[in-house]
């Protein structure tokens, strides 16, 4: 969460012309962005092993994702299938199919998910575009498709499933990580991640406006 907040702060500084915006498309910034997405997705998959309210959590997350789409569409830069859409759909899918998936051998399942992630990553980001609209949720985009935030079910859903396998070890060993109790502010960030994700951009832009007098509008 802290890395995500810092990355978006840098992005906002670029939008306001306070730092060169092109820096956010260079390799170091892209690596940090991928770290954030992979962390969110894996941790969400791990947590799916512990919740008894996967349908409720998935539904709330997906509703939040639709809210993000509506707001970004009104702002002129729509996010059609971003990280919240991905996580909400994955939570709902695992709540419905998780019991069957958990019967698979852990190592074989993890290896299969990893292979599918790599294959579909290549198809999604380096493969040819398609002519059929509406397949973007599966990583198949038309030449004219654009989304300000885009993490389709394929390949990123397989990363979520890899997290569910990693969650087996955490669940079997409740003491994992107990040697380093997180400070209260970090626990607050983790327990309220969705709501912080929803409000952090308006808060950051508001603070920057107060400090610099600049806005993105």
C-alpha positions in Angstrom: 0.0 0.0 0.0 2.8 2.4 0.8 4.6 1.7 -2.5 1.3 2.2 -4.3 0.7 5.5 -2.6 4.2 6.7 -3.5 3.9 5.6 -7.1 0.6 7.4 -7.6 2.0 10.5 -5.9 4.8 10.5 -8.4 2.3 10.0 -11.2 0.2 13.0 -10.0 3.4 15.1 -9.8 3.9 14.3 -13.4 0.3 15.2 -14.4 0.8 18.5 -12.7 4.0 19.2 -14.5 6.1 19.1 -11.4 8.3 16.2 -12.7 8.7 14.9 -16.2 5.7 12.6 -16.8 7.6 10.4 -19.2 9.7 9.2 -16.2 6.7 7.1 -15.1 6.9 5.1 -18.3 10.6 4.3 -17.9 11.9 0.9 -16.8 12.3 1.6 -13.0 8.8 3.0 -12.7 7.3 0.2 -14.7 9.1 -2.4 -12.5 7.6 -0.7 -9.4 4.2 -0.7 -10.9 4.4 -4.4 -11.7 5.6 -5.1 -8.1 2.5 -3.3 -6.8 0.1 -5.2 -9.1 1.8 -8.6 -8.4 1.8 -8.0 -4.7 -1.9 -6.9 -4.6 -2.9 -9.9 -6.7 -0.8 -12.6 -4.8 -1.8 -11.3 -1.4 -5.5 -11.2 -2.4 -5.2 -14.8 -3.5 -3.5 -15.8 -0.2 -6.4 -14.1 1.7 -8.9 -16.0 -0.3 -7.8 -19.1 1.7 -8.9 -17.5 5.0 -12.2 -15.7 4.3 -15.6 -17.3 4.7 -17.2 -14.3 2.9 -15.6 -14.5 -0.5 -18.9 -13.7 -2.3 -19.5 -10.7 -0.2 -15.9 -9.4 -0.5 -15.9 -10.1 -4.2 -19.2 -8.3 -4.7 -18.1 -5.2 -2.8 -14.8 -5.1 -4.6 -16.6 -5.4 -8.0 -19.1 -2.7 -7.1 -16.1 -0.5 -6.2 -14.5 -1.3 -9.5 -17.7 -0.2 -11.4 -17.7 3.0 -9.4 -14.1 3.6 -10.5 -15.1 3.0 -14.1 -18.0 5.5 -13.8 -15.8 8.2 -12.3 -12.9 7.7 -14.7 -15.4 7.7 -17.6 -16.8 11.0 -16.5 -13.3 12.3 -16.2 -12.6 11.3 -19.8 -10.1 8.6 -19.1 -12.1 5.4 -18.4 -10.7 2.4 -16.6 -12.7 -0.5 -18.2 -11.0 -3.4 -16.4 -8.5 -2.4 -13.8 -7.0 -4.0 -10.7 -10.3 -3.8 -8.7 -12.3 -5.4 -11.6 -9.7 -8.2 -11.7 -9.6 -8.8 -7.9 -13.4 -8.6 -7.6 -13.9 -11.2 -10.4 -11.2 -13.5 -9.0 -12.7 -13.4 -5.5 -16.2 -14.3 -6.8 -14.7 -17.1 -9.0 -12.7 -18.6 -6.1 -15.7 -18.3 -3.7 -17.7 -20.5 -6.2 -15.0 -22.8 -7.5 -12.3 -22.8 -4.7 -13.3 -26.1 -3.1 -12.8 -27.9 -6.4 -9.5 -26.2 -7.1 -8.2 -26.9 -3.6 -8.4 -30.7 -4.4 -5.5 -30.2 -6.9 -2.0 -31.1 -5.7 -0.4 -27.9 -4.5 2.9 -28.1 -6.5 1.2 -29.2 -9.7 -1.4 -26.5 -9.4 1.2 -23.8 -8.8 3.3 -24.9 -11.7 0.2 -25.0 -14.0 -0.9 -21.6 -12.9 2.6 -20.2 -13.4 2.8 -21.7 -16.9 -0.6 -20.3 -17.9 0.3 -16.9 -16.5 3.5 -16.7 -18.6 1.8 -18.0 -21.8 -1.2 -15.6 -21.5 1.1 -12.7 -20.5 2.8 -13.2 -23.9 -0.5 -13.4 -25.7 -2.0 -10.4 -24.0 0.9 -8.0 -24.3 2.8 -9.2 -27.3 0.3 -11.1 -29.3 -1.9 -9.8 -32.2 -5.0 -7.7 -31.6 -8.4 -9.2 -32.3 -11.4 -7.8 -34.2 -14.1 -9.0 -31.7 -15.0 -6.4 -29.1 -15.8 -7.4 -25.5 -13.0 -9.9 -25.2 -10.7 -7.4 -23.4 -11.6 -8.9 -20.0 -9.8 -12.0 -21.1 -6.7 -10.1 -22.4 -7.8 -10.1 -26.0 -8.0 -6.5 -27.2 -9.1 -4.8 -30.4 -6.7 -2.3 -32.0 -8.8 0.6 -30.8 -9.2 -0.6 -27.2 -7.9 1.7 -24.5 -8.2 1.6 -20.7 -6.4 3.8 -18.2 -6.0 0.9 -15.9 -5.9 -2.6 -17.4 -5.3 -6.0 -15.8 -7.4 -8.6 -17.5 -8.4 -12.0 -16.1 -5.9 -13.6 -18.4 -3.0 -13.6 -17.4 -3.5 -11.9 -14.0 -6.2 -14.3 -12.7 -3.6 -17.1 -12.8 -1.4 -15.0 -10.5 -4.3 -14.7 -8.1 -4.7 -18.5 -8.2 -0.9 -18.9 -7.5 -1.6 -16.8 -4.4 -4.3 -19.2 -3.3 -1.8 -22.0 -3.4 0.7 -20.0 -1.4 -2.1 -19.4 1.1 -2.0 -23.2 1.8 1.3 -22.8 3.6 0.3 -19.8 5.5 -2.9 -21.5 6.6 -1.0 -24.6 7.7 1.5 -22.5 9.6 -0.4 -19.8 11.5 2.9 -18.6 12.9 4.2 -17.5 9.5 5.3 -13.9 9.8 4.5 -13.7 13.5 8.1 -12.8 14.4 7.5 -9.3 13.0 4.3 -7.8 14.2 3.4 -4.9 11.9 3.0 -1.4 13.5 -0.6 -0.2 14.0 -0.5 2.3 11.0 0.5 -0.5 8.6 -2.2 -2.8 10.0 -4.7 -0.1 9.4 -3.6 0.3 5.8 -3.9 -3.5 5.2 -7.3 -3.8 6.8 -8.7 -0.9 5.0 -6.9 -1.3 1.7 -10.1 -1.1 -0.5 -11.3 2.2 0.9 -7.9 3.7 0.9 -7.5 2.7 -2.7 -10.7 4.4 -3.6 -10.0 7.7 -1.9 -6.3 8.1 -2.0 -6.1 9.8 -5.5 -8.6 12.6 -4.6 -6.8 13.1 -1.3 -3.3 13.2 -3.0 -4.5 15.6 -5.7 -6.2 17.8 -3.1 -3.1 18.0 -1.0 -1.0 18.8 -4.0 -3.5 21.6 -5.0 -3.2 23.0 -1.5 0.6 22.9 -1.7 1.2 24.1 -5.3 -2.1 25.7 -6.4 -2.1 23.3 -9.5 -4.8 21.0 -10.6 -5.2 18.5 -13.4 -8.4 20.2 -14.7 
